[in-house]
Amino acid sequence: MDRLTSATMLLKNPVFVEVMQKLWTHVESQQLNCNPIDIKKCQALIITKQQLSLIERNIHSIIDNEKAKIQLEREKEERKLDPRIEWGQR
């Protein structure tokens, strides 16, 4: 299974979606109930939210990069098939 398919399936996987939603909900709930005086806990919750966002961004980045590779390969193939096609001219 290629990276594009794996990443796409992961984002569509109901278990993964449910787990991520529960994590977000839990962290946001903890953040709302966090005593502002407890700086360490507040910072830890912020870092946790950043890490959750990073996970999601990295999965989307894999999808975007793999789609870009596929598009580039298609354009290379088109150029091989029709040498009149100039890059950037369509």
C-alpha positions in Angstrom: 0.0 0.0 0.0 1.4 3.4 -1.0 1.8 6.4 1.3 -1.1 8.3 -0.3 -3.5 5.5 0.2 -2.3 4.8 3.7 -2.6 8.4 4.8 -6.0 8.8 3.2 -7.3 5.7 4.7 -6.0 6.8 8.1 -7.9 10.1 7.9 -11.1 8.2 6.8 -10.7 5.5 9.5 -13.6 5.9 11.9 -11.6 4.6 14.8 -8.8 7.1 14.1 -11.3 9.9 13.7 -13.1 9.0 16.9 -9.8 8.8 18.9 -8.6 12.1 17.6 -11.9 13.8 18.4 -11.9 12.4 21.9 -8.3 13.5 22.4 -9.2 17.0 21.3 -12.3 17.1 23.4 -10.4 15.9 26.5 -7.5 18.3 26.1 -9.8 21.3 25.5 -11.9 20.3 28.5 -8.8 20.1 30.6 -7.7 23.4 29.3 -11.0 25.1 30.2 -10.9 23.6 33.7 -7.2 24.3 34.3 -6.3 26.6 37.1 -4.3 29.5 35.5 -2.0 29.4 38.5 -0.9 25.9 37.5 1.5 27.1 34.8 3.1 23.7 34.2 -0.3 22.0 33.5 -1.4 24.9 31.3 1.8 24.7 29.3 1.5 20.9 29.0 -2.0 21.2 27.6 -0.8 23.8 25.1 2.0 21.5 24.0 -0.4 18.6 23.8 -2.7 20.6 21.5 0.3 21.6 19.3 1.3 17.9 19.1 -2.2 16.9 18.0 -2.2 19.6 15.4 1.2 18.4 14.2 0.0 14.8 13.8 -2.9 16.0 11.7 -0.7 18.4 9.6 1.8 15.7 8.9 -0.8 13.3 7.6 -2.3 16.0 5.4 1.3 16.9 4.3 1.9 13.3 3.3 -1.3 13.3 1.2 -0.4 16.7 -0.5 3.2 15.6 -1.2 2.2 12.3 -2.7 -0.5 13.9 -4.8 2.1 16.4 -6.1 4.5 13.6 -6.9 1.8 11.8 -8.9 0.9 15.1 -10.8 4.6 15.7 -11.6 4.9 12.2 -12.9 1.9 12.6 -15.1 3.2 15.9 -16.5 6.6 14.2 -17.2 4.8 11.4 -19.0 2.7 13.9 -21.0 5.9 15.8 -22.0 7.5 12.5 -23.1 4.5 11.7 -25.2 4.2 15.1 -26.8 7.5 17.0 -27.1 5.7 20.1 -28.2 4.4 20.6 -24.7 6.5 23.2 -23.0 6.5 23.5 -19.2 4.2 26.2 -18.1 2.4 26.4 -21.4 -1.0 24.8 -21.8 
